[in-house]
Amino acid sequence: MMQTFWLTVLMGSMVVVGVQADNAPALAAASDKPNSASSSNDSNETLRKGFPIKGAGTLQLSYPKSWSDSMREVRQSNRPVTMIKLSPGNEQDFAVMLEVAQVGEDKTRNLDVKAFLTQVGKMELPHAVEKSIDIQELNGPEVNGAYFTVTDKKFTAGMPQPGEYKYLTQGYAKLKGLVITFRVVSNRPEGAGKATALDMVRSARLLTDL
């Protein structure tokens, strides 16, 4: 139950202009090769890494050194979007995907993340075990956002196949002039991986270009 959303800024609000559904992670077919963040076996060690965002600066994310990462830039609705995928070591049942778009601080200031996320969540409910969307806040020193988690009902009677995921955590976060779409897919309802991914988004920073 994975969806890639194309977003556009129209009249100062975020609007869904297209949706593509897929059971595999949206970035799984990326042509760029993942980079191992570290050869260290200590998954408790944290790396702070910068990802360049065109027209905005450098997005700094903190995550375990054992995670691998890859990045590519695409265009959605004639706007550059930076796509980042992170995978925890050799685990195959967990992945984190980010889509980062520079839309400007005026538009992010007026964006109601909870209201927008509620609309997105309703699109997931026909495929989910849950009957309603439980929106959770995700706020940090520079980030304001929210997220929800849903369970794919087609896996209630069986295990997902490789590349499929039972649980989806979907959210949006505002960071200065950036809108960050984040998705955590997993075959475990809770755990350190999901918590670490949410902390990574919560603690994100943007170093602006001079």
Backbone hydrogen bonds, N-H to C=O, Kabsch-Sander energy under -0.5 kcal/mol:
donor,donor_aa,acceptor,acceptor_aa,energy
2,M,22,D,-1.7
4,T,20,Q,-2.3
5,F,3,Q,-0.5
6,W,18,G,-1.9
7,L,5,F,-0.6
8,T,15,V,-1.4
10,L,8,T,-0.6
10,L,13,S,-2.4
13,S,10,L,-1.7
15,V,8,T,-1.8
17,V,6,W,-2.1
17,V,15,V,-0.6
18,G,6,W,-0.7
20,Q,4,T,-1.7
22,D,2,M,-2.7
28,A,25,P,-1.5
30,A,27,L,-1.9
35,N,69,D,-4.0
37,A,67,W,-1.6
43,S,41,N,-1.1
45,E,42,D,-1.4
47,L,63,Y,-3.4
49,K,47,L,-0.6
49,K,61,L,-2.7
51,F,59,L,-2.6
53,I,57,G,-3.3
54,K,52,P,-0.5
56,A,53,I,-2.4
57,G,53,I,-2.1
58,T,207,L,-2.8
59,L,51,F,-3.0
59,L,57,G,-0.5
60,Q,58,T,-0.6
60,Q,205,R,-3.1
61,L,49,K,-2.6
61,L,59,L,-0.5
63,Y,47,L,-2.3
65,K,45,E,-2.6
67,W,64,P,-1.6
68,S,87,S,-2.9
69,D,35,N,-2.9
70,S,85,K,-2.0
72,R,83,M,-2.1
74,V,81,V,-2.7
76,Q,79,R,-2.8
79,R,76,Q,-1.0
81,V,74,V,-3.1
82,T,100,V,-2.6
83,M,72,R,-3.3
83,M,81,V,-0.6
84,I,82,T,-0.5
84,I,98,L,-2.5
85,K,70,S,-2.4
86,L,96,V,-2.8
87,S,68,S,-2.3
89,G,66,S,-0.8
89,G,87,S,-1.2
91,E,88,P,-1.9
95,A,185,V,-2.1
96,V,86,L,-2.4
97,M,183,R,-2.7
98,L,84,I,-3.0
99,E,181,T,-2.5
100,V,82,T,-2.9
101,A,99,E,-0.5
101,A,179,V,-2.3
102,Q,80,P,-0.6
103,V,101,A,-0.7
103,V,177,G,-2.5
104,G,177,G,-1.7
108,T,104,G,-2.0
109,R,105,E,-2.3
110,N,106,D,-1.1
111,L,107,K,-0.6
111,L,108,T,-0.8
112,D,110,N,-0.5
113,V,111,L,-1.1
116,F,112,D,-2.3
117,L,113,V,-2.9
118,T,114,K,-2.2
119,Q,115,A,-1.5
120,V,116,F,-1.9
121,G,117,L,-2.9
122,K,118,T,-1.7
123,M,119,Q,-0.8
123,M,120,V,-0.9
124,E,120,V,-0.6
124,E,121,G,-1.1
125,L,121,G,-1.2
127,H,124,E,-1.8
128,A,125,L,-1.5
129,V,151,T,-2.5
134,D,132,S,-0.5
135,I,133,I,-0.8
136,Q,147,Y,-3.2
138,L,145,G,-2.6
140,G,143,V,-2.8
144,N,174,K,-1.9
145,G,138,L,-1.1
146,A,172,Y,-2.1
147,Y,136,Q,-2.3
148,F,170,Q,-2.2
150,V,168,L,-2.4
152,D,166,K,-3.1
153,K,127,H,-2.2
155,F,152,D,-1.5
156,T,153,K,-1.3
164,E,161,Q,-2.6
166,K,186,S,-0.6
167,Y,186,S,-2.8
168,L,150,V,-2.4
169,T,184,V,-2.6
170,Q,148,F,-2.1
170,Q,168,L,-0.6
171,G,182,F,-2.4
172,Y,146,A,-1.9
173,A,180,I,-2.0
174,K,144,N,-3.2
175,L,178,L,-2.2
176,K,142,E,-0.5
178,L,175,L,-2.6
179,V,101,A,-2.5
180,I,173,A,-3.1
181,T,99,E,-3.0
181,T,179,V,-0.6
182,F,171,G,-2.4
182,F,180,I,-0.5
183,R,97,M,-2.6
184,V,169,T,-2.5
185,V,95,A,-2.2
186,S,167,Y,-2.0
187,N,93,D,-1.5
195,A,191,G,-1.8
196,T,192,A,-2.8
197,A,193,G,-2.3
198,L,194,K,-2.4
199,D,195,A,-2.3
200,M,196,T,-2.1
201,V,197,A,-1.8
202,R,198,L,-2.7
203,S,199,D,-2.2
204,A,201,V,-1.4
205,R,60,Q,-1.8
207,L,58,T,-2.8
207,L,205,R,-0.5
208,T,206,L,-0.8
209,D,56,A,-0.9
